[in-house]
Amino acid sequence: MTSQWKTFLLLALLSGMIIVLGGMLGGRSGVIFAFGLALLMNLGSYWYSDRIVLSMYHARELAPEEAPQLHQIVEELAHNANVPKPRVCVVPEEAPNAFATGRDPEHAVVAVTQGILRLLSLEELRGVLAHEMGHIANRDILVQTIAGVMASAIVTLANIFQFTAIFGLGRRDEEGGGNPLVGFLLALLAPVAAGLIQMAISRSREYLADDTGARLCGQPLALAGALHKLAVQSGRIPLQSGNPSTEQMFIVTPMYAMGGMASLFSTHPPIEERIRRLQDMAMRQG
């Protein structure tokens, strides 16, 4: 199953959870209310996501004369991806990492840390930038925003349902409200399930960005080598200004997650699996 289909099915599952919770709470009007509220909450962050994130990480836009090679690589990759050239920013962090932001390809930004510029070779850096260009070309920021809206709607519905269940204000109409205990347990578990689905969507988009990036730069092994270096160094040098709400934006998780249960809640797929897929792609290309 392709990453696009996995994402579609996961978004459909989120939609189904909204319908079930909304129906238990108050029928169609409950669904519309909670979804509308979550939409308003997320709309501002969507339109101003680039400003918010860049400010959060103290990113500074780089002029072409400050980093001519970096701008040249970004321009070539944007041409290959058939998207406008994004703005280029640097983050004053020694932790090696990179991310893309902006609501669409016309308002996109690619940001790299000072650490990644020192760590990677030019070919590996090109692979990383190609991965970020893949996110822009695939409109992953839009997909993540839609997932965020749906997950927020689920959390809102679950909170309302828990409140009404505790104070005995549950649904009382001619259709009946079902078993209140089952509904209460569902309201407790739904936000956790929504979070896991969001993480699964993020992982699917990371795989897709790896595939797209490898095609854009034409060097899957360069991206694989970059991922290996980033995984090792991210464990040693954590991002000082890291924020869990933006973890999914980075090429490797800045809040470095070890194995075991931590990997279940990671927004990124295992580095080893990403590298293996890129190596398989290189072998297919000969």
C-alpha positions, 0 to 999 in steps of 0.5 A: 500500500502506498503512503498516499493511500495509507494517509487517506485511510488514516484520515478517514479513520479520524473522520469516523472517530469524529462521527462516532463521538459526535453522534454519542454526544449530540447527534449531527449538531455535536459533530458540527459544533466540535469540528467547527471549533477545532477548525477555528483553533487550527486556522490561525496556526495554518495561515501563520505556521511559518512565522510561528515556527521560525520565530520559535526557533529564532530562524534567520533568512539567508540572503543568496550572497551569504550562502550561494551554494545552499541557495543554488542547491535549493533552486535546482531542487525546486526546479526539479520538483516544479515548485517555486524556490522557497525561502532559505533560513538558518537556525542557530542550533548545533543540533544537526537538523532541518525542516520545511514550513509554510502553508503551500509551495508558494509560501514555503520555507526551508530551514537548516541548523548551523550544526547540519551545515557543519556535519554533512557533505555537500551531497548529503546536504543536497539529499536532506534539502531534497527531502524537505523539498519533497514535503513541500511538493507533496503538500505535507503541511496541508495534510498535517493541518487537516489531521490536526484539525480532526484530532483537535475535534476528537479531543474536544468531543471527548472532553465534552463527553467526559464532562457531560458523563461525570455531571449526568448531562449525557445525551437524552433524546429519542434515539438514546445514548447507548451504554454510558460506561462504554461511551465514557471509556471511548471518550478517554481512549479516543484522544490517545487513538487520535494521537497515534493516528496522527503519528502514523500519518506523519510516518507515512509522509516521512517515507513519501518525502524520502522517496520524493527527495531521492528522486529529486536529488538522484542520489538515494545513498546520499540521503541515506548517509545523511540520515545515518549521520543525523541519527547518531548526532541527534542522540548526542546533541539535542535541540536546545529550543525543541518543542514537542508540538513541532517534532514531526516537522524535522527530518529526524526527531529532535527529541531523540526517541530510543526503542521500546515504547518510546518508538510507538509514540514517535512521529518518525519511522525508524531510521534503519527502515528509512535507510534500508528503503533508500538503499533498495531504491539505489539498487533498483536504479543500478 
